[in-house]
Amino acid sequence: MENIEKIEEKAVPEKKKRIFSAIQPSGQMTLGNYLGAIRNWVALQDEFECIYATANLHAITVRQDPKKLKENTTNLFALLIASGVDPEKCVFFHQSQVPAHAELSWVLSTYTQFGELSRMTQFKDKSAKHADNINAGLFTYPSLMAADILLYQADMVPVGADQKQHLELTRTIAERFNGVYGNTFVVPEPYITKTAARVMSLLDPSKKMSKSDTNTKSFILMVDEPATIMKKFRSAVTDSEASVRYAEGKDGINNLMEIYSACTGLNFEQIEDEFRGKGYGDFKTAVGEAVVAQLEPIQVRYKELLKDKKYLDELAQKGAESASKIAKRTIDKVYRKVGLVR
Ligand code: TYM
């Protein structure tokens, strides 16, 4: 009898925790996107039930050329697969293919306060950058992001540190809604790694690495040629101490150490040992080579995948069908609770 009970216990598989994340298809991806988010998406696939999307609805909060947006969306889809996101292991699609994102976003925007949205640093940054187009979508962007996550009842959200504030607001919205209507949404946790959660500009390490920077030497693109990558690292800003160690006031070196650590798996102490008595030139070369070693195989697969866009579209379509089934359960529940005719 004891034995039978044990077998039965084992036969019930433990439910895997669910992960959701998305990336905007707004041009080329940087090393920041890769180390802060993409590689974590890949690492989480085996252990968790992962749902990933290109956030093309978010991308139109800044003006986009329609043809370019479509092309960037497919390219991003290919780049993520080339990086190791596996459509056989996870649900992978384009946000615009599942209308429930927009539907839930509207409902959640009525549970998001003006004051909360006004405090978002991404809104402040983007409205400063696009002063001629501070549209309502740019302002309510976090309600759509909350909808993305809550629609799938995600437990964890792998993102870079710059998205933490949006994640906190998502939690607030979920708790507020649950408080009014009873348990409806899982309240998600951010998944932010210790190293490379905020990859900084190579020229101004007080600023986040971003592709919208006017000086292209400040960022590494995932599709940059190896020679370009090496050159950009060689011109990275450091300090006058000539000692590879992680310390306050050494932002440039700290950033390079984070990048090197993320690419090699070495911790800061091991890196300090490796470069004791060596100059910054050697260190920068090593960082460049470590990054090239990560990105080069991705670039090869990426070029290969882009030859068959029809196949990429089919994969996304399949992903969207699976996503829609999960999303429908949540949106039906929300409409019922709020009293909306379906
Ligand atoms: P996005 O598209 O700007 O960036 C995609 C991911 O890359 C991370 N990231 C960085 N990480 C480290 N260092 C950097 N310099 C760096 N730059 C970017 C971001 O933190 C992000 O994880 N709002 C989101 C997209 C989104 C989303 C979602 C994310 C839409 N819906 C739902 C999670 C869940 C954004 O604009 O990320």
Residues whose N, C-alpha, C, O or C-beta is under 5 A from the ligand:
A	BS01	TYM	F20 S21 A22 I23 Q24 G32 N33 G36 A37 A55 H58 M145 D148 P158 V159 G160 A161 D162 Q163 A196 A197 R198 V199 K208 M209
